[in-house]
Amino acid sequence: MSERTQTAAALSESRASEGDLRRRLEGRVELIESALRCYRLLAEQLESRRWRRKVCAAPSLLREVRELEGSLTEALERTERRCELEGWPADARIPTSARRVRDLRARVSTLVDQRLDELLRRPESLPLRDALVKLEEVCLQDVSLARTPGEPFSLRIGSAGGGMQYVLAAQFVLGLFLGMGLFEGLGNSFNWGMALVVTAVALWLLLLLTASLLRRRTPGVLWLTPERLVWLAPGGEPPVVVRLDSLGDGAVEPEGLRGTLTVRGDRYLHLPRFGREKVQRLRVLLELFRVPQVRANASRAERPVVLVTYPAQLRRNNSWTPGQLVLSHRGAYFLPGSGSDVGAVLLKVATGRRLDSRVELTWVLDALRWQPESELDAWLARAIAQSNGAIWASVDVRVSPDVEEEQDVHLSRGKEVLVGKPDSDDRGTVLQLLHGWGVGG
């Protein structure tokens, strides 16, 4: 007998049956086969477009894979070593299962890293088991949409993803016209009774389909409170919450001409085509609420300070200066310049920082109106001192007797005059403030 034949015979004798191999490996093969199923299912979940909703609907799969991770490495190494020692062919069932699990494990590890990167934008790479723990923690985080005692208000920043609603509405209208054509065609070809029944059924089905699609395509809405930024995602997706105390420099950045929103904090939020102006406004609000004292003051506020702002002109030393006028029950604050110039000055006073994007005065006041009135008054006074504006205490102001009949509001103090025209929506509040001063009318 040749040496090759003797070697093959020895291997054949030493190679046990699959059942014997399973018994000697003491459950490790069964562990690998269980892992094969779980890893495949998790990979399918994480590859889905709506992966977060699927993970939240079946969270036990994450836990199963995490528990398998603890003993899978040792099971794979022992099984592969035993198969190699006993000369099992690579295409045998047990070696094939072990190889497929390794491939699936690498695929799941990549997917988990990608999904965590979407949610957190984390710089470090974690071992798979730790990454699974983190993914479960983030995805299954209990998000309450009710305001807490430290959230006396919420500001609606805007919505995204609502364009599809207009498309569906247009398709529904087109369907109505086609239904009318169907009714007339069937009536002329057959009889009007059958035409009425068929058209009614078709339109009913169209209505049901449109209503179902509209519910799924409801636009997402972004809200801001003194403690967190809340994205209510459309289509039944879980909400995303970013804590304001986790925001650093450059946490909010606009991208592209259509205003893609990117927020980096304890969670990562990316909203394409959110709107350039809405992104700029959000940058201003978050820059203010990043300041710990501003957040703390806002969380204790019972009601906002009543403010009205509108373009006005100050006549001083026989010359007119355009700017922005802010009215409160304490008096009038005039800041020279456009709304964006004045807003940048007040933001710098309140935070010590400047932004490289537009800063409207009304956006800054949306946040500062929730501060104690004494602090708001001090910030406005500092901004006015830097811009050579004017502060008039309410007791020193004289108001035109015809203020309720005139479109423009005329205020004066000594030889100085302020003239401006508030928006029609704000006119009632302006008159209320002026009467509160005990003047006017």
C-alpha positions as CSV (number, residue, x, y, z in Angstrom):
1,M,0.0,0.0,0.0
2,S,1.4,3.4,-0.9
3,E,2.1,6.1,1.6
4,R,-0.7,8.4,0.2
5,T,-3.3,5.5,0.5
6,Q,-2.2,4.8,4.1
7,T,-2.5,8.5,5.0
8,A,-6.0,8.7,3.5
9,A,-7.1,5.5,5.3
10,A,-5.8,6.9,8.6
11,L,-7.7,10.1,8.2
12,S,-10.8,8.2,7.2
13,E,-10.5,6.1,10.4
14,S,-9.8,9.1,12.6
15,R,-12.6,11.2,11.1
16,A,-15.7,10.8,13.2
17,S,-19.2,11.0,12.0
18,E,-20.9,14.5,12.2
19,G,-22.9,13.3,15.2
20,D,-19.7,12.2,17.1
21,L,-18.1,15.6,16.2
22,R,-21.1,17.4,17.6
23,R,-21.0,15.5,20.8
24,R,-17.3,16.1,21.3
25,L,-17.7,19.8,20.7
26,E,-20.3,19.9,23.5
27,G,-22.9,22.2,22.1
28,R,-20.5,24.5,20.2
29,V,-21.9,23.5,16.8
30,E,-25.4,24.2,18.0
31,L,-24.3,27.6,19.2
32,I,-22.8,28.3,15.8
33,E,-26.0,27.3,14.0
34,S,-28.0,29.5,16.3
35,A,-25.6,32.4,15.7
36,L,-26.0,31.8,11.9
37,R,-29.7,32.4,12.1
38,C,-29.5,35.4,14.5
39,Y,-26.7,37.2,12.7
40,R,-28.5,36.7,9.4
41,L,-31.8,38.2,10.8
42,L,-29.9,41.1,12.4
43,A,-28.0,41.9,9.2
44,E,-31.4,42.0,7.3
45,Q,-32.8,44.4,10.0
46,L,-29.8,46.8,9.8
47,E,-29.7,46.8,6.0
48,S,-33.4,47.9,5.8
49,R,-34.2,51.5,5.0
50,R,-36.4,51.7,8.1
51,W,-33.9,49.8,10.3
52,R,-34.6,51.8,13.5
53,R,-38.3,50.9,13.4
54,K,-37.5,47.3,12.9
55,V,-35.0,47.2,15.7
56,C,-37.4,48.8,18.1
57,A,-40.2,46.4,17.0
58,A,-38.0,43.3,17.7
59,P,-35.3,44.4,20.3
60,S,-34.8,40.8,21.5
61,L,-32.7,40.1,18.4
62,L,-30.0,42.6,19.5
63,R,-29.9,41.0,22.9
64,E,-29.6,37.5,21.5
65,V,-26.7,38.4,19.3
66,R,-25.0,40.3,22.1
67,E,-25.3,37.2,24.4
68,L,-24.0,34.9,21.6
69,E,-20.9,37.2,21.2
70,G,-19.7,36.2,24.6
71,S,-19.1,32.6,23.7
72,L,-19.0,32.6,19.9
73,T,-15.3,33.3,19.5
74,E,-14.3,30.3,21.6
75,A,-16.9,28.1,19.9
76,L,-15.6,29.0,16.4
77,E,-11.9,28.5,17.3
78,R,-12.5,25.1,18.9
79,T,-14.8,23.9,16.1
80,E,-12.4,25.0,13.3
81,R,-9.4,23.5,15.1
82,R,-11.2,20.2,15.6
83,C,-12.3,20.1,12.0
84,E,-8.8,20.8,10.8
85,L,-7.2,18.1,13.0
86,E,-9.7,15.5,11.9
87,G,-9.4,16.4,8.2
88,W,-12.9,17.5,7.5
89,P,-13.3,18.9,4.0
90,A,-14.0,22.6,3.7
91,D,-17.4,22.0,2.1
92,A,-18.6,19.8,4.9
93,R,-21.7,21.1,6.8
94,I,-20.0,22.1,10.1
95,P,-16.9,23.9,8.6
96,T,-19.2,25.7,6.2
97,S,-21.5,26.9,9.0
98,A,-18.5,28.2,10.9
99,R,-17.1,30.0,7.9
100,R,-20.5,31.6,7.1
101,V,-20.9,32.8,10.7
102,R,-17.5,34.5,10.5
103,D,-18.6,36.2,7.3
104,L,-21.9,37.3,8.7
105,R,-20.3,38.4,11.9
106,A,-18.0,40.7,10.0
107,R,-21.0,42.0,8.0
108,V,-23.0,42.7,11.2
109,S,-20.0,44.5,12.8
110,T,-19.7,46.8,9.8
111,L,-23.5,47.5,9.8
112,V,-23.6,48.2,13.5
113,D,-20.7,50.6,13.1
114,Q,-22.5,52.4,10.3
115,R,-25.8,52.7,12.2
116,L,-24.1,54.0,15.3
117,D,-22.2,56.5,13.1
118,E,-25.6,57.7,11.8
119,L,-27.0,58.1,15.3
120,L,-24.0,59.4,17.2
121,R,-21.2,60.4,14.8
122,R,-18.8,58.7,17.3
123,P,-15.1,58.9,16.4
124,E,-14.0,55.7,18.2
125,S,-14.6,52.1,17.0
126,L,-16.0,49.7,19.6
127,P,-15.8,45.9,19.8
128,L,-18.9,44.3,18.4
129,R,-20.4,43.3,21.8
130,D,-19.9,46.9,23.2
131,A,-21.3,48.4,20.0
132,L,-24.4,46.2,20.2
133,V,-24.9,47.4,23.8
134,K,-24.6,51.0,22.6
135,L,-27.0,50.5,19.7
136,E,-29.6,48.9,21.9
137,E,-29.2,51.7,24.5
138,V,-29.7,54.4,21.8
139,C,-32.5,52.7,19.8
140,L,-34.5,51.7,22.8
141,Q,-34.1,54.9,24.7
142,D,-37.4,55.9,26.3
143,V,-38.3,59.2,24.8
144,S,-41.1,61.2,26.5
145,L,-42.8,63.7,24.3
146,A,-44.5,65.4,27.3
147,R,-42.8,68.5,28.5
148,T,-41.0,68.1,31.9
149,P,-41.1,70.7,34.7
150,G,-37.9,72.1,33.4
151,E,-39.5,72.7,30.0
152,P,-42.1,75.5,30.4
153,F,-42.3,76.1,26.6
154,S,-41.5,74.5,23.3
155,L,-40.7,76.4,20.0
156,R,-41.7,74.9,16.7
157,I,-38.6,75.2,14.5
158,G,-40.2,73.8,11.3
159,S,-41.1,70.7,9.4
160,A,-39.4,68.6,6.7
161,G,-40.6,66.0,4.2
162,G,-43.9,67.5,3.5
163,G,-43.4,67.9,-0.3
164,M,-44.9,64.4,-0.9
165,Q,-48.2,65.5,0.5
166,Y,-48.6,68.0,-2.4
167,V,-47.7,65.3,-4.9
168,L,-50.3,62.9,-3.5
169,A,-53.0,65.7,-3.4
170,A,-52.3,66.4,-7.1
171,Q,-52.5,62.7,-7.9
172,F,-55.9,62.5,-6.1
173,V,-57.2,65.5,-8.1
174,L,-56.0,63.8,-11.3
175,G,-57.7,60.6,-10.2
176,L,-61.0,62.5,-9.8
177,F,-60.8,63.8,-13.3
178,L,-60.0,60.3,-14.6
179,G,-63.0,59.0,-12.6
180,M,-65.3,61.5,-14.4
181,G,-63.9,60.3,-17.7
182,L,-64.4,56.6,-16.7
183,F,-68.0,57.3,-15.7
184,E,-68.8,59.0,-19.0
185,G,-67.0,56.3,-21.0
186,L,-68.8,53.4,-19.3
187,G,-72.1,55.2,-19.4
188,N,-71.9,55.7,-23.2
189,S,-70.7,52.2,-23.8
190,F,-72.8,50.2,-21.4
191,N,-75.4,51.7,-19.0
192,W,-75.3,54.6,-16.6
193,G,-76.2,52.4,-13.6
194,M,-73.2,50.2,-14.0
195,A,-71.0,53.2,-14.8
196,L,-72.1,54.8,-11.5
197,V,-71.3,51.7,-9.4
198,V,-67.9,51.1,-11.0
199,T,-66.8,54.7,-10.8
200,A,-68.0,55.0,-7.1
201,V,-65.9,51.8,-6.2
202,A,-62.9,53.1,-8.0
203,L,-63.0,56.5,-6.4
204,W,-63.6,54.9,-3.0
205,L,-60.4,52.8,-3.4
206,L,-58.5,55.9,-4.6
207,L,-59.6,57.8,-1.5
208,L,-58.6,55.0,0.8
209,L,-55.2,54.7,-0.9
210,T,-54.6,58.4,-0.8
211,A,-55.5,58.6,2.9
212,S,-53.2,55.7,3.8
213,L,-50.3,57.3,1.9
214,L,-50.9,60.7,3.5
215,R,-50.7,59.2,6.9
216,R,-47.4,57.6,6.1
217,R,-46.1,60.7,4.4
218,T,-46.9,63.1,7.3
219,P,-44.0,65.6,7.5
220,G,-41.6,65.4,10.4
221,V,-41.6,68.3,12.9
222,L,-38.6,69.8,14.8
223,W,-39.3,71.2,18.3
224,L,-37.0,73.0,20.7
225,T,-37.3,73.2,24.5
226,P,-34.9,74.7,27.1
227,E,-33.4,71.2,27.6
228,R,-33.6,69.3,24.3
229,L,-34.1,69.3,20.5
230,V,-36.8,66.9,19.5
231,W,-37.3,65.5,16.0
232,L,-40.7,63.9,15.5
233,A,-39.9,61.7,12.5
234,P,-42.5,61.0,9.8
235,G,-43.8,57.5,8.8
236,G,-43.8,56.1,12.3
237,E,-40.1,56.3,12.8
238,P,-38.9,56.7,16.4
239,P,-38.3,60.3,17.5
240,V,-34.7,61.6,17.9
241,V,-33.8,63.7,21.0
242,V,-30.6,65.8,21.3
243,R,-29.8,67.2,24.7
244,L,-28.8,70.8,24.6
245,D,-26.1,70.4,27.3
246,S,-24.3,68.0,24.9
247,L,-23.8,70.6,22.1
248,G,-20.3,72.0,21.4
249,D,-18.9,74.5,19.0
250,G,-20.2,74.1,15.5
251,A,-23.0,71.7,16.7
252,V,-25.4,73.0,14.0
253,E,-24.1,73.6,10.5
254,P,-26.0,74.4,7.3
255,E,-25.1,72.4,4.3
256,G,-26.0,73.2,0.7
257,L,-28.3,75.9,-0.8
258,R,-31.5,74.0,0.3
259,G,-30.4,74.1,4.0
260,T,-29.6,70.5,5.0
261,L,-29.7,70.4,8.8
262,T,-26.9,68.7,10.7
263,V,-26.8,68.6,14.5
264,R,-24.0,67.0,16.5
265,G,-24.6,66.3,20.2
266,D,-25.2,63.2,22.2
267,R,-27.2,62.2,19.2
268,Y,-26.6,63.0,15.5
269,L,-29.4,64.5,13.5
270,H,-29.3,64.9,9.7
271,L,-32.3,66.4,7.8
272,P,-31.8,67.0,4.1
273,R,-33.6,70.0,2.6
274,F,-34.8,71.3,5.9
275,G,-34.7,74.9,4.7
276,R,-31.9,77.4,4.9
277,E,-33.8,80.0,6.9
278,K,-35.0,77.5,9.4
279,V,-31.4,76.1,9.9
280,Q,-30.1,79.7,10.4
281,R,-32.8,80.4,13.0
282,L,-32.0,77.1,14.8
283,R,-28.3,77.9,14.9
284,V,-29.1,81.2,16.7
285,L,-31.5,79.5,19.2
286,L,-29.1,76.7,20.0
287,E,-26.1,79.1,20.3
288,L,-28.1,80.9,23.0
289,F,-29.4,77.8,24.8
290,R,-25.9,76.3,24.8
291,V,-25.1,78.8,27.5
292,P,-25.8,77.1,30.8
293,Q,-27.2,80.2,32.6
294,V,-29.6,80.9,29.6
295,R,-30.9,77.3,29.8
296,A,-31.3,77.4,33.6
297,N,-33.2,80.7,33.5
298,A,-35.5,79.5,30.7
299,S,-36.3,76.3,32.6
300,R,-37.5,78.3,35.5
301,A,-39.5,80.8,33.5
302,E,-43.2,80.9,34.2
303,R,-44.1,83.1,31.2
304,P,-42.2,85.0,28.5
305,V,-41.5,88.7,28.6
306,V,-43.9,90.5,26.4
307,L,-41.9,92.1,23.5
308,V,-42.6,93.6,20.2
309,T,-40.0,94.6,17.6
310,Y,-40.4,96.4,14.3
311,P,-38.3,98.7,12.0
312,A,-38.2,102.3,13.1
313,Q,-36.2,105.5,12.7
314,L,-34.7,107.7,15.4
315,R,-34.5,111.5,14.9
316,R,-31.6,112.8,16.9
317,N,-29.8,116.1,16.3
318,N,-32.0,116.8,13.3
319,S,-30.9,113.6,11.5
320,W,-32.8,110.3,11.0
321,T,-31.2,106.9,11.8
322,P,-32.9,103.7,10.7
323,G,-32.9,100.7,13.0
324,Q,-35.0,98.2,15.0
325,L,-37.2,99.2,17.9
326,V,-38.0,96.8,20.8
327,L,-40.9,97.6,23.1
328,S,-41.5,96.1,26.5
329,H,-43.5,97.2,29.5
330,R,-40.2,98.8,30.8
331,G,-39.8,101.1,27.8
332,A,-38.4,101.4,24.3
333,Y,-35.0,100.1,23.1
334,F,-33.7,101.4,19.7
335,L,-30.8,99.6,18.0
336,P,-29.4,101.2,14.8
337,G,-29.0,98.9,11.8
338,S,-30.9,96.1,10.0
339,G,-32.5,93.2,11.8
340,S,-29.6,90.9,11.0
341,D,-26.9,93.4,12.1
342,V,-28.7,94.2,15.3
343,G,-29.4,90.5,16.0
344,A,-25.6,89.7,15.6
345,V,-24.7,92.4,18.2
346,L,-27.3,91.2,20.7
347,L,-26.2,87.6,20.2
348,K,-22.5,88.6,20.8
349,V,-23.5,90.4,24.0
350,A,-25.5,87.4,25.4
351,T,-23.1,84.6,24.4
352,G,-19.8,86.2,23.7
353,R,-19.8,84.5,20.2
354,R,-20.5,85.4,16.6
355,L,-22.0,83.2,13.9
356,D,-21.0,83.2,10.3
357,S,-24.6,83.0,9.1
358,R,-27.6,85.4,9.3
359,V,-28.8,86.4,12.8
360,E,-32.2,88.1,12.9
361,L,-33.1,90.1,16.0
362,T,-36.5,88.4,16.3
363,W,-34.7,85.0,16.4
364,V,-32.5,86.2,19.3
365,L,-35.5,87.6,21.2
366,D,-37.4,84.3,20.7
367,A,-34.9,82.8,23.2
368,L,-34.2,85.9,25.4
369,R,-37.8,86.6,26.1
370,W,-37.7,83.6,28.4
371,Q,-35.0,85.2,30.5
372,P,-35.6,87.3,33.7
373,E,-36.6,90.8,32.5
374,S,-33.7,92.4,34.4
375,E,-31.2,90.3,32.5
376,L,-32.9,90.9,29.2
377,D,-32.9,94.7,30.0
378,A,-29.1,94.5,30.8
379,W,-28.3,92.7,27.5
380,L,-30.3,95.2,25.5
381,A,-28.6,98.1,27.3
382,R,-25.1,96.7,26.5
383,A,-26.0,96.1,22.8
384,I,-27.4,99.7,22.6
385,A,-24.2,101.1,24.2
386,Q,-22.1,99.3,21.6
387,S,-24.2,100.6,18.7
388,N,-25.0,104.1,19.8
389,G,-28.7,103.5,20.1
390,A,-31.2,104.7,22.6
391,I,-33.1,103.5,25.7
392,W,-36.2,105.3,26.9
393,A,-37.8,104.4,30.1
394,S,-41.6,104.1,29.8
395,V,-42.2,107.0,32.3
396,D,-40.2,109.3,30.1
397,V,-41.9,108.5,26.8
398,R,-44.6,110.7,25.2
399,V,-46.9,108.9,22.8
400,S,-48.9,110.6,19.9
401,P,-52.5,111.1,21.0
402,D,-53.7,109.6,17.7
403,V,-51.7,106.4,18.1
404,E,-54.8,104.2,17.8
405,E,-55.9,105.8,14.5
406,E,-52.5,106.2,12.8
407,Q,-50.6,103.5,11.0
408,D,-47.2,104.7,12.3
409,V,-46.4,104.8,16.0
410,H,-44.9,108.1,17.1
411,L,-42.9,108.2,20.3
412,S,-40.9,111.1,21.7
413,R,-38.6,112.0,24.6
414,G,-37.5,115.6,24.7
415,K,-36.3,116.6,21.3
416,E,-35.8,113.0,20.1
417,V,-38.4,111.1,18.1
418,L,-39.0,107.5,17.3
419,V,-41.3,106.6,14.3
420,G,-42.1,103.1,13.1
421,K,-44.9,100.9,11.7
422,P,-45.5,97.6,13.5
423,D,-47.0,94.6,11.7
424,S,-50.8,94.5,11.8
425,D,-50.5,91.3,13.8
426,D,-48.4,93.1,16.5
427,R,-50.4,96.3,16.6
428,G,-52.7,95.1,19.4
429,T,-49.7,94.1,21.6
430,V,-48.1,97.5,20.9
431,L,-51.2,99.4,22.1
432,Q,-51.5,97.1,25.1
433,L,-47.9,98.0,26.1
434,L,-48.3,101.7,25.5
435,H,-51.5,101.8,27.6
436,G,-49.6,99.9,30.3
437,W,-47.1,102.7,30.3
438,G,-50.0,105.0,31.3
439,V,-49.6,107.1,28.1
440,G,-51.1,107.3,24.7
441,G,-54.6,107.3,23.5
